[in-house]
Amino acid sequence: MLFIQMLSSPIGHLQNRNHFLSVLVGKWWELTEMMVDILQG
């Protein structure tokens, strides 16, 4: 049981980090598109 917890904990941590990164990239992409719209007038 302890071994399974030790094994699944880093995997969950990685999934959380990937989710955070994807959200961050999504926000950055939205900002970039907004900037392009503003620059193009």
Backbone as a ProteinNet text record, in pm:
[ID]
protein_1_A
[PRIMARY]
MLFIQMLSSPIGHLQNRNHFLSVLVGKWWELTEMMVDILQG
[TERTIARY]
83.8	0	87.2	188.5	277.8	352.9	393.2	466.9	381.4	253.4	162.8	146.2	136	124.2	249.4	366.3	492.3	501.7	446.2	454	355.7	235.2	130.9	147	217	231.9	308.9	427.1	498.6	421	346	267.8	160	90.9	-9.8	53	172.2	242.4	275.2	320.6	353.4	228.9	116.9	-7.1	-50.4	-36.1	-72	15.8	146.1	238.6	207.8	175.3	140.8	14.4	-83.2	-206.8	-175.9	-91.3	-53.4	15.6	106.1	178.9	84.1	-10.4	-102.3	-191.8	-234.3	-314.6	-232.2	-105.4	-16.1	4	28.5	48.7	-78.5	-193.8	-320.4	-340.5	-311.4	-325.5	-229.3	-105.1	-3.5	-45.6	-105.2	-150.6	-262.9	-356.6	-465.8	-409.9	-314.1	-252.7	-183.9	-113.1	-42	-140.6	-251.4	-352.2	-410.6	-434.8	-487.3	-388.3	-260.6	-157.8	-151.3	-160.3	-157.7	-277.6	-395	-514.2	-493.5	-437.3	-415	-314.4	-207.1	-103.1	-155.2	-243.2	-297.7	-405.4	-453.2	-554.8	-690.9
-120.2	0	125.1	124.9	240.1	258.1	145.4	150.8	213.6	176.8	231.1	381.6	424.6	567.7	641.3	584	646.6	655.3	555.4	551.2	649.7	659.8	742.1	889.6	920.9	1061.2	1143	1099.2	1176	1185.7	1081.2	1082.7	1190.4	1198	1301.8	1438.9	1450.8	1579.1	1621.6	1527.7	1557.7	1601.3	1533.5	1568.5	1709.6	1744.8	1879.1	1982.5	1952.1	2047	2062.4	1952.6	1958.9	2041.9	2023.6	2100.9	2249.2	2280.8	2419.8	2479.7	2401.9	2450.4	2474.3	2382.9	2398.1	2520.4	2544.5	2664	2788.7	2784.7	2899.4	2928.6	2823.6	2840.4	2894.1	2844.6	2891.9	3040.1	3084.7	3226.3	3309.6	3261.5	3334.3	3345.7	3238.9	3239.3	3340.6	3346.2	3444.1	3585.5	3611.5	3744.5	3779.1	3681.4	3705	3740	3667.6	3696.2	3835.5	3874.2	4007.6	4114.8	4093.8	4189.8	4202.8	4089.8	4092.4	4171.3	4149.4	4223.7	4373.4	4411.9	4554	4612.9	4538.9	4589.8	4604.7	4513.8	4521.2	4629.3	4676.5	4781.3	4725.1
0	0	0	85.9	93.7	-37	-97.5	-223.8	-333.5	-335.4	-437.1	-417.4	-290.8	-262.7	-308.7	-280	-319.5	-471.4	-538.7	-684.6	-747.3	-689.1	-750.4	-717.2	-608.2	-568.8	-672.3	-717.8	-819.7	-950.6	-984.5	-1108.4	-1099.7	-985.6	-966	-969.5	-912.2	-911	-1053.4	-1134.7	-1274.2	-1350.4	-1325.2	-1394	-1357	-1228	-1184.2	-1252.7	-1262.9	-1324.1	-1473.1	-1539.1	-1682	-1702.3	-1611.9	-1620.8	-1603.3	-1505.2	-1479.7	-1601.5	-1661.8	-1779.7	-1896.3	-1916.4	-2029.6	-2010.1	-1885	-1856.6	-1882.3	-1838.7	-1856.8	-2005.3	-2083.4	-2227.9	-2293.2	-2248.8	-2303.9	-2278.3	-2155.7	-2121.8	-2205	-2218.2	-2294.6	-2441.1	-2494.3	-2633.5	-2652.1	-2555.6	-2562.7	-2562.9	-2473.9	-2466.7	-2597.5	-2655.3	-2781.3	-2892.6	-2899.1	-3001.7	-2982.6	-2856.7	-2828.8	-2873.2	-2844.5	-2883.7	-3035.8	-3105.7	-3252.6	-3305.2	-3244.9	-3287.3	-3268.2	-3154	-3124.6	-3223	-3248.7	-3338.4	-3481.1	-3521.2	-3656.7	-3667.8	-3554.4	-3553.6	-3586.4
[MASK]
+++++++++++++++++++++++++++++++++++++++++

